[in-house]
Amino acid sequence: MKQLLFQEFQEVSAKQWKQKIQADLKGADYNEKLVTKTLHGIDIKPFYSAEDVEETLKVSNPAHWHICEKVYVTSAAEANKKAHEKLRRGTEAIWFILPSKEIVFEELLNNLQEDIDIYMELHFLDAEYVKKLNDFLKGKPYKVYLQTDIIGKLARTGNWFDNLKSDHAQLEQIVQNSRNFESTISINLSLYQNAGANITQQLAYSMAQLSEYLNHFSEILSEEEKKNFRFQFQVAAGSDYFFEISKLRALRWLNTTIAKEFGFNTECHVLAQPTRRTKTLYDFNVNMLRTTTESMSAILGGANAICNMPYDAIYHKDNEFGDRIARNQLLIMRNESYLDKVGNVAEGTYYIETITRQLAEQALEIFKEIEKGGGFLKELKAGVIQRKIKESAAEEQEKFDNGDLVLIGTNKYENPQDRMKDDIELYPFLKKNPRKTLIEPILERRLSEESEMKRLEEEKQSQPTQ
């Protein structure tokens, strides 16, 4: 006879659990002892149950995710060669970064294998170049995602490519000549993450950007074109493991909710990578652990592709060893941890479902306030977005400085004998380049920069004179 597991136990409600916990606390305050406050404006309870989940959010996540690698293009032929080598070693998608329109894309994409994803990040805005690329792609056996984000450019640098009117005109031409691309507009949440915005801000600001684009193209695209038009989101995953899983799920739900209101395709494509904000110069090998958990969050959250960050990326030039380690981390997660066998793995988990809904609802409230204030561009130009991010970043920085937010090897268990002065090939700190801008740019900064600069200065001072 088949036995029912746990049939002899009575059901216990969440209220009964809480009463038992409070009794065991022997007078100590439940909220003070067991409820954790976060930087994201959401309190974490000591336990979650079915009573916390009224209804699961309907989020469609891919079961299979692609391993992606970046290639910065200085020479089309050399970049093509690198791409072929990375694909041979297990990469499934290539993220090309093109600094100028002098790059010959025919040579860059020459003879690449079939059925791969290609991301094209153009550091220029040229509708004619994109039209030629679109014509070239006709009948080609791979999927190409164009990463165009004129509003993101304004937020990151403080300037348009040219000006508001010209940039929008160029973008309209790009969208109208993009039938052979999987998507043409990419919204970059990574900027906000790396600048210190909390998760609800990252979600709200990306949705406010989305709304700007949807409003603009609602009057330009036909109903049929809207149904075939989808957006790409670039996401940076931080170290708050479960919250980052929830962030990606909330992102898809918010995109579906808002795009549906405008009559657009409710699907989106998510390209994720680890954040730079938690990476450190000293005890740099710990970065491998950080990028592992951050990549796992992105995978379990439902990203379409993961581009892992080499452990030495903040201070070393591109090198084969760092790239190989980053690629192998993802290969191990796929082939040994089997993290590509099931989609929507987080669905139904009380904790993650609750956080997902809370993040989505709070982000939606911030989004509504931005819309009431005139929209993302208006708030950006007024400096409201920048101020909010700086406030959030300062709060996080304070937690790092006083040791509440720990980066092993940097603000806890640091090795005073560690030396980095002679290993730095790239400037690892915020670069200040005084220039005239239309608005205050949103600046990306790692948490450990100030302490690392002090340690480097101490290294120089302790160096024996010749």
C-alpha positions as CSV (number, residue, x, y, z in Angstrom):
1,M,0.0,0.0,0.0
2,K,1.4,3.4,-1.0
3,Q,2.1,5.6,2.0
4,L,1.4,9.3,1.9
5,L,4.5,11.2,3.1
6,F,4.0,13.2,6.2
7,Q,0.3,12.3,6.4
8,E,0.6,11.9,10.2
9,F,1.6,15.6,10.6
10,Q,-1.0,18.3,11.0
11,E,-0.8,21.4,8.8
12,V,0.8,24.4,10.5
13,S,-0.2,27.9,9.4
14,A,2.3,30.8,9.0
15,K,0.7,32.5,12.0
16,Q,1.4,29.4,14.2
17,W,5.0,29.3,13.0
18,K,5.4,33.0,13.8
19,Q,3.9,32.5,17.3
20,K,6.3,29.6,17.9
21,I,9.3,31.7,16.8
22,Q,8.2,34.6,19.0
23,A,8.0,32.2,22.0
24,D,11.5,30.9,21.3
25,L,12.8,34.5,21.2
26,K,11.9,34.8,24.9
27,G,10.9,38.4,24.7
28,A,13.4,39.6,22.0
29,D,11.9,41.8,19.3
30,Y,10.9,39.6,16.3
31,N,11.3,42.4,13.7
32,E,14.7,43.5,15.1
33,K,16.2,40.1,15.4
34,L,14.9,38.2,12.4
35,V,13.6,40.7,9.8
36,T,16.5,41.9,7.5
37,K,16.3,45.3,5.9
38,T,17.8,45.7,2.5
39,L,19.1,48.5,0.3
40,H,16.3,47.7,-2.1
41,G,13.5,48.9,0.2
42,I,12.3,45.4,0.9
43,D,12.4,43.6,4.2
44,I,13.3,39.9,4.3
45,K,11.3,37.8,6.7
46,P,12.8,34.7,8.4
47,F,10.4,32.3,6.6
48,Y,7.9,32.3,3.7
49,S,5.0,30.1,3.0
50,A,2.2,29.6,0.5
51,E,0.3,32.3,2.3
52,D,2.8,34.9,1.0
53,V,2.1,33.9,-2.6
54,E,-1.4,34.9,-3.7
55,E,-0.7,34.3,-7.3
56,T,2.5,33.4,-9.2
57,L,3.7,35.9,-11.8
58,K,3.5,34.6,-15.3
59,V,7.1,34.9,-16.5
60,S,8.3,33.0,-19.6
61,N,12.0,32.1,-19.2
62,P,14.1,30.2,-21.7
63,A,15.3,26.7,-20.7
64,H,18.4,27.1,-22.8
65,W,20.8,30.0,-22.4
66,H,23.8,30.9,-24.6
67,I,27.4,31.3,-23.5
68,C,28.5,34.7,-24.9
69,E,31.9,36.4,-25.2
70,K,32.9,39.9,-26.0
71,V,35.2,40.9,-28.9
72,Y,36.4,44.5,-29.1
73,V,37.0,45.2,-32.8
74,T,40.0,47.2,-33.9
75,S,40.7,45.0,-36.9
76,A,37.8,43.2,-38.6
77,A,40.0,40.3,-39.7
78,E,41.6,39.9,-36.3
79,A,38.2,40.1,-34.5
80,N,36.8,37.5,-36.9
81,K,39.7,35.2,-36.1
82,K,39.1,35.6,-32.4
83,A,35.4,34.9,-32.8
84,H,36.1,31.7,-34.7
85,E,38.5,30.6,-31.9
86,K,36.1,31.3,-29.1
87,L,33.3,29.5,-30.9
88,R,35.6,26.5,-31.4
89,R,36.2,26.4,-27.6
90,G,32.5,26.3,-26.6
91,T,31.1,29.9,-26.9
92,E,27.7,30.1,-28.6
93,A,27.3,33.8,-29.0
94,I,29.6,36.7,-29.9
95,W,29.3,40.3,-28.7
96,F,31.1,42.5,-31.1
97,I,31.9,46.0,-30.0
98,L,32.5,48.3,-33.0
99,P,34.2,51.7,-32.2
100,S,33.8,53.2,-35.6
101,K,32.0,52.8,-38.9
102,E,35.3,52.1,-40.7
103,I,34.9,48.5,-39.6
104,V,34.1,46.3,-42.6
105,F,31.3,44.1,-41.3
106,E,31.5,41.7,-44.3
107,E,35.0,40.8,-43.2
108,L,34.0,40.8,-39.5
109,L,31.2,38.3,-40.0
110,N,32.9,36.2,-42.7
111,N,32.2,32.5,-42.5
112,L,30.9,32.4,-39.0
113,Q,29.2,29.1,-38.1
114,E,25.5,28.7,-38.4
115,D,22.8,29.2,-35.7
116,I,24.8,31.5,-33.5
117,D,23.7,34.7,-31.8
118,I,25.6,37.8,-32.7
119,Y,25.4,41.1,-30.7
120,M,26.5,44.3,-32.5
121,E,27.3,47.2,-30.1
122,L,28.0,50.2,-32.3
123,H,29.7,53.2,-30.7
124,F,28.3,55.4,-33.4
125,L,24.9,56.2,-34.8
126,D,24.7,55.8,-38.6
127,A,21.5,54.6,-40.3
128,E,23.2,54.1,-43.6
129,Y,25.8,51.7,-42.1
130,V,23.0,49.8,-40.4
131,K,21.0,49.6,-43.7
132,K,24.0,48.1,-45.5
133,L,24.4,45.6,-42.6
134,N,20.7,44.7,-42.7
135,D,21.0,44.0,-46.5
136,F,24.1,41.9,-45.9
137,L,22.3,39.8,-43.3
138,K,19.5,38.7,-45.6
139,G,19.5,34.9,-45.8
140,K,22.4,34.6,-43.4
141,P,22.0,31.6,-40.9
142,Y,22.5,33.5,-37.6
143,K,20.6,35.8,-35.4
144,V,21.9,39.3,-35.0
145,Y,20.9,41.7,-32.2
146,L,21.7,45.4,-32.8
147,Q,22.4,47.3,-29.6
148,T,21.1,50.9,-30.2
149,D,20.2,53.0,-27.2
150,I,20.3,56.8,-27.8
151,I,18.8,57.5,-24.4
152,G,21.3,55.3,-22.7
153,K,24.1,57.2,-24.5
154,L,22.7,60.5,-23.1
155,A,22.5,59.0,-19.6
156,R,26.0,57.5,-19.7
157,T,27.9,60.4,-21.3
158,G,25.7,63.4,-20.7
159,N,25.4,64.0,-24.5
160,W,23.5,62.7,-27.5
161,F,25.4,61.3,-30.4
162,D,24.5,64.5,-32.2
163,N,21.3,66.1,-30.8
164,L,17.8,65.0,-29.8
165,K,16.2,65.6,-33.1
166,S,19.0,64.1,-35.2
167,D,19.4,61.0,-33.0
168,H,15.7,60.2,-33.1
169,A,15.6,60.7,-36.9
170,Q,18.6,58.3,-37.3
171,L,16.9,55.8,-34.9
172,E,13.7,55.9,-36.9
173,Q,15.6,55.0,-40.1
174,I,17.5,52.2,-38.3
175,V,14.2,50.7,-37.0
176,Q,12.6,51.0,-40.5
177,N,15.6,49.2,-42.1
178,S,16.0,46.3,-39.6
179,R,14.0,43.4,-40.8
180,N,16.9,41.1,-40.7
181,F,17.8,41.9,-37.1
182,E,16.3,40.1,-34.1
183,S,16.0,43.4,-32.3
184,T,17.4,46.9,-32.8
185,I,16.9,48.8,-29.6
186,S,18.7,47.7,-26.4
187,I,18.1,49.2,-23.0
188,N,21.1,49.0,-20.7
189,L,20.2,48.4,-17.0
190,S,23.9,47.7,-16.4
191,L,24.7,51.4,-16.2
192,Y,22.4,51.9,-13.3
193,Q,23.6,48.8,-11.4
194,N,27.3,49.8,-11.9
195,A,26.5,53.4,-10.7
196,G,25.0,52.1,-7.5
197,A,21.2,52.2,-8.1
198,N,19.2,49.7,-6.1
199,I,17.2,47.0,-7.9
200,T,13.9,48.8,-7.8
201,Q,15.5,51.8,-9.4
202,Q,17.2,49.7,-12.1
203,L,13.9,48.2,-13.0
204,A,12.0,51.5,-12.9
205,Y,14.5,53.5,-14.9
206,S,14.7,50.8,-17.6
207,M,10.9,50.7,-17.8
208,A,10.8,54.5,-18.1
209,Q,13.3,54.3,-20.9
210,L,11.2,51.7,-22.5
211,S,8.2,54.0,-22.2
212,E,10.1,56.8,-24.0
213,Y,10.8,54.5,-27.0
214,L,7.3,53.0,-27.0
215,N,5.7,56.4,-27.0
216,H,7.9,57.6,-29.9
217,F,7.4,54.5,-32.1
218,S,3.7,54.1,-31.4
219,E,3.0,56.8,-33.9
220,I,5.5,55.5,-36.5
221,L,5.1,51.7,-36.6
222,S,2.1,49.9,-38.0
223,E,0.1,47.5,-35.8
224,E,1.8,44.6,-37.6
225,E,5.2,46.1,-37.1
226,K,4.5,46.6,-33.3
227,K,3.7,42.9,-32.9
228,N,7.0,41.9,-34.4
229,F,9.1,44.5,-32.6
230,R,10.8,43.4,-29.4
231,F,13.4,45.0,-27.1
232,Q,16.7,43.8,-25.8
233,F,17.8,44.4,-22.2
234,Q,21.4,44.4,-21.0
235,V,21.5,43.5,-17.4
236,A,24.3,43.4,-14.8
237,A,23.8,40.9,-12.0
238,G,25.0,41.9,-8.6
239,S,26.0,39.9,-5.6
240,D,22.5,39.8,-3.8
241,Y,21.8,36.3,-5.1
242,F,18.1,35.7,-4.7
243,F,17.2,39.4,-5.3
244,E,19.1,39.2,-8.6
245,I,17.2,36.1,-9.7
246,S,14.0,38.0,-8.8
247,K,15.2,41.1,-10.7
248,L,15.3,39.3,-14.0
249,R,11.9,37.7,-13.5
250,A,10.4,41.1,-12.5
251,L,12.0,42.7,-15.5
252,R,10.2,40.3,-17.9
253,W,6.9,40.8,-16.1
254,L,7.2,44.6,-16.2
255,N,8.2,44.6,-19.9
256,T,5.2,42.4,-20.7
257,T,2.9,44.6,-18.7
258,I,4.0,47.9,-20.2
259,A,4.6,46.7,-23.8
260,K,1.1,45.2,-23.8
261,E,-0.4,48.6,-22.9
262,F,1.2,50.1,-26.1
263,G,0.2,47.2,-28.3
264,F,3.8,46.0,-28.8
265,N,5.3,42.5,-28.7
266,T,5.5,41.5,-25.1
267,E,8.6,39.3,-25.4
268,C,12.0,40.6,-24.7
269,H,15.6,39.3,-25.0
270,V,17.9,39.5,-22.0
271,L,21.7,39.6,-22.2
272,A,23.3,39.4,-18.8
273,Q,26.8,39.9,-17.3
274,P,28.2,40.2,-13.8
275,T,28.4,43.7,-12.4
276,R,31.7,45.6,-12.2
277,R,30.6,47.3,-8.9
278,T,31.6,44.3,-6.7
279,K,34.9,43.5,-8.4
280,T,38.2,44.2,-6.6
281,L,41.8,44.9,-7.5
282,Y,43.3,43.2,-4.5
283,D,42.8,39.5,-3.8
284,F,41.5,39.5,-7.4
285,N,41.0,35.7,-7.5
286,V,37.9,36.2,-5.3
287,N,36.4,37.8,-8.4
288,M,35.9,34.3,-9.8
289,L,33.6,33.4,-6.9
290,R,31.7,36.6,-7.4
291,T,31.2,36.2,-11.1
292,T,30.1,32.5,-10.5
293,T,27.3,33.4,-8.2
294,E,26.3,36.5,-10.2
295,S,26.2,34.4,-13.4
296,M,24.1,31.8,-11.6
297,S,21.6,34.4,-10.6
298,A,21.3,35.5,-14.2
299,I,20.9,31.9,-15.4
300,L,18.2,31.0,-12.8
301,G,16.5,34.4,-13.3
302,G,16.0,33.5,-17.0
303,A,18.6,35.4,-19.1
304,N,18.8,34.4,-22.8
305,A,22.6,34.8,-22.9
306,I,25.3,35.2,-20.2
307,C,28.5,37.0,-20.9
308,N,30.8,36.3,-18.0
309,M,33.4,38.8,-16.9
310,P,37.1,37.6,-16.6
311,Y,38.4,37.8,-13.1
312,D,41.1,40.3,-14.0
313,A,39.1,42.4,-16.4
314,I,39.3,45.6,-14.3
315,Y,43.1,45.9,-14.5
316,H,44.3,43.5,-17.2
317,K,44.0,43.9,-21.0
318,D,42.2,41.1,-22.8
319,N,44.1,37.9,-22.4
320,E,43.5,34.2,-23.3
321,F,43.8,32.9,-19.7
322,G,41.2,35.3,-18.3
323,D,38.8,34.6,-21.1
324,R,39.3,30.9,-20.8
325,I,38.5,30.9,-17.1
326,A,35.4,33.0,-17.6
327,R,34.2,30.7,-20.4
328,N,34.9,27.6,-18.4
329,Q,32.9,28.9,-15.5
330,L,29.8,28.9,-17.7
331,L,30.7,25.6,-19.3
332,I,30.9,24.0,-15.9
333,M,27.6,25.4,-14.8
334,R,26.0,24.0,-17.9
335,N,27.7,20.6,-18.3
336,E,28.4,19.7,-14.7
337,S,25.7,21.6,-12.8
338,Y,23.1,21.0,-15.5
339,L,21.8,24.6,-15.2
340,D,20.3,24.5,-18.7
341,K,17.9,21.6,-18.3
342,V,14.8,23.3,-17.0
343,G,13.3,26.7,-17.6
344,N,11.4,28.7,-14.9
345,V,13.2,26.9,-12.1
346,A,12.3,29.7,-9.6
347,E,8.6,29.6,-10.3
348,G,6.6,28.6,-7.3
349,T,9.3,29.2,-4.7
350,Y,7.7,31.2,-2.0
351,Y,10.7,33.4,-1.2
352,I,11.6,34.3,-4.8
353,E,8.0,34.7,-5.9
354,T,7.3,37.1,-3.1
355,I,10.5,39.2,-3.7
356,T,9.7,39.2,-7.5
357,R,6.3,40.7,-6.9
358,Q,7.6,43.2,-4.4
359,L,10.3,44.4,-6.7
360,A,7.9,44.6,-9.6
361,E,5.3,46.5,-7.6
362,Q,7.8,49.0,-6.1
363,A,9.5,49.6,-9.5
364,L,6.1,50.2,-11.0
365,E,5.4,52.9,-8.4
366,I,8.7,54.6,-9.2
367,F,7.9,54.3,-12.9
368,K,4.5,56.0,-12.4
369,E,6.1,58.8,-10.5
370,I,8.6,59.4,-13.4
371,E,5.7,59.4,-15.9
372,K,3.8,61.9,-13.8
373,G,6.9,64.1,-13.7
374,G,7.0,64.2,-17.5
375,G,8.9,61.1,-18.4
376,F,12.4,59.7,-18.2
377,L,14.1,62.3,-20.4
378,K,12.6,65.2,-18.5
379,E,13.7,63.8,-15.1
380,L,17.1,62.9,-16.5
381,K,17.6,66.5,-17.8
382,A,16.4,67.9,-14.4
383,G,19.0,65.7,-12.6
384,V,16.4,63.8,-10.6
385,I,17.5,60.4,-11.8
386,Q,21.2,61.2,-11.1
387,R,20.4,62.4,-7.6
388,K,18.4,59.3,-6.7
389,I,21.1,57.0,-7.9
390,K,23.8,58.9,-6.0
391,E,21.7,58.7,-2.8
392,S,21.4,54.9,-3.3
393,A,25.1,54.6,-4.1
394,A,26.1,56.6,-1.1
395,E,24.0,54.3,1.2
396,E,25.6,51.2,-0.3
397,Q,29.1,52.8,-0.1
398,E,28.6,53.6,3.6
399,K,27.7,49.9,4.3
400,F,30.9,48.9,2.5
401,D,33.0,51.4,4.3
402,N,31.8,50.4,7.8
403,G,32.1,46.6,7.0
404,D,28.4,45.7,6.9
405,L,28.7,44.9,3.2
406,V,31.7,42.7,2.8
407,L,34.1,42.1,-0.1
408,I,36.5,39.4,1.1
409,G,40.1,40.4,0.7
410,T,39.3,44.1,0.4
411,N,37.4,45.3,3.5
412,K,37.7,42.0,5.4
413,Y,40.5,39.4,5.7
414,E,42.7,41.6,3.4
415,N,46.3,40.5,2.9
416,P,48.6,43.5,3.8
417,Q,51.4,41.8,1.8
418,D,49.3,41.9,-1.4
419,R,51.0,44.1,-4.1
420,M,49.3,45.2,-7.3
421,K,51.2,48.3,-8.4
422,D,53.3,46.6,-11.1
423,D,50.4,44.4,-12.5
424,I,48.1,47.2,-13.6
425,E,47.7,47.4,-17.4
426,L,44.3,49.2,-17.4
427,Y,43.3,52.2,-15.2
428,P,40.9,50.5,-12.8
429,F,39.2,53.6,-11.4
430,L,36.6,56.1,-12.5
431,K,38.1,58.2,-15.2
432,K,37.4,61.9,-14.9
433,N,37.5,63.6,-18.3
434,P,36.2,67.2,-17.9
435,R,34.1,68.2,-20.9
436,K,31.0,70.1,-21.7
437,T,27.8,68.1,-21.4
438,L,24.1,68.8,-21.8
439,I,23.3,67.0,-18.6
440,E,25.1,65.4,-15.6
441,P,26.2,61.9,-16.7
442,I,25.5,58.8,-14.6
443,L,29.0,57.6,-13.5
444,E,29.9,54.0,-12.9
445,R,32.1,53.3,-9.9
446,R,33.2,50.2,-8.0
447,L,32.7,50.0,-4.3
448,S,36.3,49.4,-3.4
449,E,37.9,52.2,-5.5
450,E,38.7,54.6,-2.8
451,S,40.3,52.0,-0.5
452,E,42.3,50.6,-3.4
453,M,43.7,54.0,-4.3
454,K,44.9,54.4,-0.8
455,R,46.6,51.0,-0.8
456,L,48.3,51.7,-4.1
457,E,49.6,55.0,-2.7
458,E,50.9,53.2,0.4
459,E,52.6,50.7,-2.0
460,K,54.4,53.6,-3.7
461,Q,55.4,55.2,-0.5
462,S,56.8,51.9,1.0
463,Q,58.8,51.2,-2.1
464,P,62.6,51.4,-1.3
465,T,64.4,54.3,-3.0
466,Q,67.1,53.2,-5.4
